[in-house]
Structure formats: structure tokens, C-alpha cells
């Protein structure tokens, strides 16, 4: 009996250790599953934010209640329009409505509502003419004022009349609807930055692949030293210098092409360094050596075997470059060398926030382009963080 006790104790200890090991492995699997779920959630939220922004840019004319360039001379620097559900007698209305207003004190920018002129709001209201998707002409907008005059719908308004205008973010110094300009500005800002990022990334990947897979040491040395020189320069100062060499008055299309070209010239170096390092690390892997042994061409090996395995870090790097180019475009427009008035971009809308008096009166309204930039950059970073995981 005494000789059997150590064996029983040993088997019990072994069983207890195996239970602890099984419990530890189970907890580690649960932890990995939770981390993967969090990464997938960040990826989904980032994609959702970016999709909402680009849908807003596509349907900007449908969402905007007024023409972003039209002025209402009777409402300069007007506060956001108040939406009511009760009339002066206290009666509740299911349909929201607004009151016409007029400027009573130009110096204090004080406005007075006219309770005797109430105008209900409606969906798919009539307004200025625009082309849906650039093809189908229509005058319908997502929301607007029912019974408003054609002048109020188009944004043309004299200084002596009171009109029912729905300005959810108020108006700027020229009486233009800030919400309409914010929606329209998303087109320029969300096209120039991503296109510049894609072009710079493609050029950097091509040059990095040439430097990393080429047999010529001279070509690799020249390309990488050029990349080192570009990376050592201050990017924003270089962009400002390049933009200052061209006329300020440029049409939106030419301004967009110019900014994309500048981003292409200054943004390829970082991607070239990364892609060159990935190609050098992968070119001696077993699958590449096997592809070379069966006689595949270098181009086929590079594009069919090496680049697909380097795709994930390259995509992550693209998502890191995108906010930088978006902020660079915004800085150019804020400094007055980007898109020019009367066209709208997030940068030239932020220029109004440089007035401390207006900023103290309407901080949320004036900083609405900054909030849009913050949300877009947040979506890009969430997408980048989700793509870093191999479980996605």
C-alpha cells in the first residue's frame, strides 16, 4: 500500500497539470478570438466611416439644400436655423417647421424670427437644378422648405427681404449655406488626397521592386539614394514651394491635377523604401527559389509570387500615407494656395476660423470641416489597424 501511494500522487499531479495546461490553452484561444473580434470590429467601423464619406461626396448635390456658390445677401454670418415643433400658442406639430427671419442689427449680427410666417420642412424638396451622377438633371434635394420662394431655394436673396431658408450650419460672410459648401467640399478633398496617395504608392512600389529585384547594384544605389534625399526634405514646405511656382487662379480640375502631381513627386520615396525592403526579404524564400528553378521569368516571379506576399504591409502603408496627403491639401487651401474661392474645400472653409471673434461665437459651426477631417482620418486609422492583423 505504501509503495502505491507515490504512484497515485504522481498520477494525480499529472492529471492536475494537464487540466491546468488545458485551461491555459482554452484561455489563450479565448483571448486570441477576442483580439481578432476587436480587430474585425475596427476594420468594419473604419470601412463604414469611409463608405459614408464617399457616399456623401457622390450624392453631395442631392444632400445639399442650396447651391454652394449662391449668396443670400440678407443673411451674412447667420447662425444655424432653429427647427420648431411647437407654434407660439404651444400647439405641437408632427411635421417640423421653421420661421422666416430677418437681420435686425448688422453690427451685432442679430437676427429676428417672424412667427407669423411658418414654413414646414419636407423630404425631397425642390431646389436648384443639378445633375445626379453628372447625367440626370433634377431639382430634387433630400430635404428643404415647403413653400419657399425660388429665390430662397436657389440661394439668391436680397438684403431687405425675409426668407424661409434652412441653414443647419448657418451661413458664411457672403451668405452662402455652410452645410452645402461642406458637402460639396468633400468631393475635392476626398478625391485629391486618395488619388495622390494611390499614384505615389504605385510609383514607389514600382521603383522599390526594381531596386530590390534588379541585378544591377548601380540602379539600386541610385534609386535608394534618391529616395533618401526625398525623405530628408520637409514635405509640407516642399509642397508649398512647388505650389507657389504656379498661378493661384486655377480651375478646380487643373488645381486637382497639380496637387496630385505634387503629391506624386514627394510621396513615392517612403513607399519605395518599404517595397524594396520587402522584395529583398522575400526574394530568397523557398517558394521564390522554387519558381526560379523551374524557369519562370523575373517579371512573373515578382508580380505573381513576391508582391502578393508583400501586399498586406504595403496596403497598411498606403492607409498611413492617406491622412498625411489629406492634411497637406487642407493646409494648402487654408493658407490660400490650394483651391480658390468660390469653390469649396475643407481647407478654405477652415480659414473662417482664423477670426477669434467668430470662433468664440460659433465654434462648432466654424470647426465643422475640422470635425469632418478628424472623422475621416479616424476611419482610415481604424481600417489600417484592422488590416494589420493576419486573422482578417
Long-range contacts (C-beta under 8 A, 24 or more apart in sequence): 32-391, 35-389, 36-389, 36-391, 36-392, 39-385, 39-386, 39-388, 39-389, 39-391, 39-392, 40-386, 40-389, 40-391, 40-392, 42-382, 42-383, 42-385, 42-386, 43-382, 43-383, 43-385, 43-386, 43-387, 43-392, 44-386, 45-379, 45-382, 46-378, 46-379, 46-380, 46-381, 46-382, 46-383, 46-384, 46-385, 46-386, 47-379, 47-383, 48-379, 49-375, 49-376, 49-378, 49-379, 49-382, 50-376, 50-379, 50-380, 50-383, 53-186, 53-190, 53-372, 53-375, 53-376, 53-379, 54-190, 56-183, 56-186, 57-186, 57-187, 57-190, 57-191, 58-133, 60-183, 60-184, 60-186, 60-187, 61-130, 61-131, 61-132, 61-141, 61-184, 62-130, 62-132, 62-140, 62-141, 62-142, 63-141, 63-142, 63-183, 64-141, 64-177, 64-179, 64-180, 64-183, 64-184, 65-125, 65-127, 65-141, 65-142, 65-143, 65-144, 65-166, 65-177, 65-179, 65-180, 66-127, 66-128, 66-153, 66-154, 66-155, 66-165, 66-176, 66-177, 66-180, 67-128, 67-154, 67-155, 67-180, 68-176, 68-177, 68-180, 68-181, 68-183, 68-184, 68-185, 68-344, 69-155, 69-176, 69-342, 69-343, 70-128, 70-154, 70-155, 70-156, 70-176, 71-155, 71-156, 71-157, 71-174, 71-175, 71-176, 72-152, 72-155, 72-156, 72-157, 72-163, 72-165, 72-171, 72-175, 72-176, 72-177, 73-157, 73-158, 73-159, 73-175, 74-102, 74-103, 74-157, 74-158, 74-159, 74-160, 74-161, 74-162, 74-163, 74-175, 75-101, 75-103, 75-111, 75-157, 75-163, 75-165, 75-167, 75-171, 75-175, 76-103, 76-109, 76-171, 76-172, 76-173, 76-174, 76-175, 77-109, 77-170, 77-171, 77-172, 77-173, 77-358, 78-103, 78-109, 78-111, 78-167, 78-170, 78-171, 78-175, 79-111, 79-170, 79-362, 79-365, 80-167, 80-168, 80-169, 80-170, 80-365, 81-165, 81-166, 81-167, 81-168, 81-170, 82-113, 83-121, 83-166, 84-118, 87-115, 87-118, 88-115, 93-120, 95-120, 95-121, 95-122, 96-120, 96-121, 97-121, 98-145, 98-164, 98-166, 99-164, 100-162, 100-163, 100-164, 101-162, 102-161, 102-162, 103-159, 114-162, 117-162, 117-164, 119-145, 119-146, 119-147, 119-148, 119-164, 120-145, 120-146, 120-147, 121-145, 121-146, 121-166, 122-146, 125-153, 126-153, 127-153, 127-154, 128-153, 128-154, 128-155, 169-365, 169-368, 170-362, 170-365, 172-349, 172-352, 173-352, 176-342, 178-349, 178-365, 178-368, 181-344, 181-349, 182-344, 182-346, 182-349, 182-368, 182-369, 182-372, 184-344, 185-344, 185-345, 185-346, 185-349, 185-369, 186-346, 186-372, 188-252, 188-256, 188-339, 188-343, 188-344, 188-345, 189-326, 189-329, 189-330, 189-345, 189-346, 189-347, 189-373, 190-326, 190-376, 191-256, 192-256, 192-259, 192-260, 192-263, 192-325, 192-329, 193-263, 193-322, 193-325, 193-326, 193-328, 193-329, 194-322, 194-325, 194-326, 195-256, 195-260, 196-259, 196-260, 196-262, 196-263, 196-264, 196-267, 196-325, 196-329, 197-263, 197-267, 197-318, 197-321, 197-322, 197-325, 198-318, 199-260, 199-263, 199-264, 200-263, 200-264, 200-266, 200-267, 200-268, 200-271, 200-321, 200-325, 201-267, 201-268, 201-271, 201-314, 201-317, 201-318, 201-321, 203-264, 203-268, 203-271, 203-272, 204-267, 204-268, 204-269, 204-270, 204-271, 204-272, 204-273, 204-274, 204-275, 205-271, 205-272, 205-275, 205-307, 205-314, 207-268, 207-272, 207-275, 208-271, 208-272, 208-273, 208-274, 208-275, 208-276, 208-277, 208-278, 208-279, 209-275, 209-276, 209-279, 209-302, 209-306, 209-307, 211-272, 211-276, 211-279, 212-275, 212-276, 212-277, 212-278, 212-279, 212-280, 212-283, 213-279, 213-283, 213-298, 213-302, 213-306, 220-276, 223-272, 223-276, 224-272, 224-273, 224-276, 226-269, 227-268, 227-269, 227-270, 227-272, 227-273, 228-269, 229-269, 230-266, 230-268, 230-269, 231-269, 231-270, 231-273, 233-266, 235-266, 235-267, 235-324, 235-328, 236-328, 236-331, 238-266, 239-263, 239-266, 239-328, 239-332, 240-332, 240-335, 240-337, 242-266, 243-332, 243-337, 243-338, 244-337, 248-336, 248-337, 248-340, 249-340, 250-340, 252-339, 252-343, 255-338, 255-339, 255-340, 259-329, 259-332, 259-338, 263-325, 263-328, 267-321, 267-325, 270-317, 270-321, 271-314, 271-317, 271-318, 271-321, 274-313, 274-314, 274-317, 275-310, 275-314, 278-306, 278-310, 278-313, 278-314, 279-306, 279-310, 282-306, 282-309, 282-310, 285-309, 312-387, 312-388, 312-390, 315-387, 316-384, 316-387, 316-388, 319-380, 319-381, 319-383, 319-384, 319-387, 320-384, 322-380, 323-376, 323-377, 323-380, 323-381, 326-373, 326-376, 326-377, 327-373, 327-377, 330-369, 330-373, 346-370, 346-372, 346-373
